[in-house]
Amino acid sequence: MMKLIEMIVDSVRENKEHPQPNKVVILREREGERYLPIWVVESGAESIAVWLQGINLPRPLTHDFIIDIINTVGLKIDKAIINKLEKETHYAILVLSSTTKHYEIDCRPSDALAVAIRANAPVFADEEVLKKAAVKLPNSIDSNT
C-alpha cells in the first residue's frame, strides 16, 4: 500500500549541462522540507511552465484538451500520483472518478502534473519514491526566493 505525501508543483528549471531531457519539474513537499526533481521532456515542461506563469494562450494546449474531454464524459480529476521510480525513470498515474467508478490511468509524470495543476487537483508522491529521490535544501539556501 502506498503512503502518499502531498506535493506542490514548485517550479520548472533547465539544466544546460544535463543531457536530454534537460528540463526538470521541482515538486515541493506541502508539509515538509523535501523536494522531488523530475526530469521531463521539453513539451511537458513547457505546458507546466505556461500554467505556473499564468500565460493565457489563444488556443488550448493538449493538456487543456485532455481536461475538456475528461469533463465532457462526466469524469472528475481526483489527483495525480508519482507512484514509482525505476532506473531513474519516474512513473505516474492520474486518478479519475465518476459517481460509480474509479480509474487509475498510467501516464508520464509531466502529463499527470500538467493535467492536475490545470484541474486544481492535488499532487502526491509515494513515500518510497521520496525516499529514493527527494532532496533537502541546505539551511543556507532560502527556498522562498
C-alpha positions in Angstrom: 0.0 0.0 0.0 1.3 3.4 -1.0 1.9 6.1 1.6 1.0 9.3 -0.2 2.7 12.6 0.6 1.1 15.7 -0.8 3.3 17.8 -3.1 3.2 21.2 -4.7 4.4 21.9 -8.2 7.1 24.4 -7.2 8.9 25.3 -10.5 10.3 24.2 -13.8 14.0 24.6 -14.3 16.6 23.9 -17.0 20.0 22.4 -16.7 22.0 23.2 -19.8 24.8 20.8 -18.7 22.4 17.8 -18.4 21.8 15.6 -21.4 18.3 15.4 -22.8 15.9 15.8 -21.2 17.3 18.8 -19.6 14.1 20.2 -18.1 13.3 19.4 -14.5 10.0 19.9 -12.7 10.5 20.5 -9.0 7.9 19.2 -6.6 7.9 20.5 -3.0 6.5 18.6 -0.1 3.4 20.6 1.1 4.1 19.8 4.8 7.8 19.2 4.8 11.2 20.1 3.6 11.8 17.7 0.7 12.0 18.5 -3.0 11.5 15.9 -5.7 13.2 16.7 -9.1 11.6 15.0 -12.1 13.3 15.2 -15.4 10.8 15.7 -18.2 10.6 16.2 -22.0 10.5 19.8 -23.2 6.9 19.8 -24.3 5.7 18.7 -20.8 7.9 21.2 -19.1 6.6 24.0 -21.3 3.0 23.1 -20.6 3.6 23.1 -16.9 5.6 26.4 -17.0 2.9 28.2 -19.1 0.3 27.3 -16.5 2.6 28.2 -13.5 3.4 31.6 -15.1 -0.3 32.3 -15.8 0.2 32.8 -19.5 -3.1 32.8 -21.4 -2.8 31.3 -24.9 -5.3 31.9 -27.7 -5.8 28.2 -28.3 -5.9 25.2 -25.9 -2.8 23.1 -25.3 -3.0 19.3 -25.3 -3.5 19.2 -21.6 -6.3 21.7 -21.7 -7.9 19.5 -24.4 -7.5 16.4 -22.2 -9.3 18.1 -19.3 -12.1 19.1 -21.7 -12.5 15.5 -22.8 -12.5 14.2 -19.2 -15.1 16.8 -18.1 -17.3 16.2 -21.2 -17.6 12.5 -20.5 -18.6 13.2 -16.9 -15.4 12.3 -15.0 -13.6 14.2 -12.2 -9.9 14.5 -11.9 -9.2 13.4 -8.4 -5.4 13.6 -8.1 -2.0 12.9 -9.7 0.4 10.4 -8.1 4.1 10.0 -8.7 3.9 6.3 -7.8 7.2 4.7 -8.9 10.8 5.2 -9.7 12.7 2.6 -11.6 16.1 3.0 -13.2 16.0 6.8 -12.8 12.6 7.0 -14.6 9.6 8.3 -12.7 6.1 6.8 -13.3 2.7 8.4 -12.5 -1.0 7.8 -12.5 -3.8 10.2 -13.0 -6.8 9.2 -10.8 -10.2 9.9 -12.2 -13.7 9.1 -10.9 -17.3 9.2 -11.8 -20.2 8.7 -9.5 -19.9 4.9 -9.8 -16.3 4.1 -10.9 -12.7 4.9 -10.1 -10.0 4.9 -12.7 -6.2 4.9 -12.5 -4.6 6.0 -15.8 -0.9 5.3 -16.3 0.9 8.3 -17.8 4.1 10.3 -17.9 4.7 12.4 -14.8 4.7 15.6 -16.9 1.3 14.8 -18.3 -0.1 13.9 -14.9 1.3 17.1 -13.4 0.1 19.3 -16.3 -3.4 18.0 -16.1 -3.6 18.1 -12.3 -2.5 21.7 -11.9 -5.0 22.8 -14.6 -7.8 20.9 -12.8 -6.7 22.2 -9.3 -6.3 18.6 -8.3 -3.8 17.6 -5.6 -0.5 16.1 -6.5 1.0 13.3 -4.4 4.2 11.2 -4.4 4.6 7.8 -2.9 6.8 7.9 0.2 9.1 5.2 -1.4 9.7 7.5 -4.3 10.6 10.3 -2.0 13.0 8.1 0.0 14.8 7.2 -3.2 14.9 10.6 -5.0 13.9 13.5 -2.8 16.5 16.1 -1.7 16.6 18.7 1.0 18.0 22.2 0.5 20.8 23.2 2.8 19.8 25.6 5.6 22.0 28.2 3.9 19.7 28.3 0.9 16.5 30.3 1.0 13.8 28.3 -0.8 11.4 31.2 -0.9 13.2 33.3 -3.5 
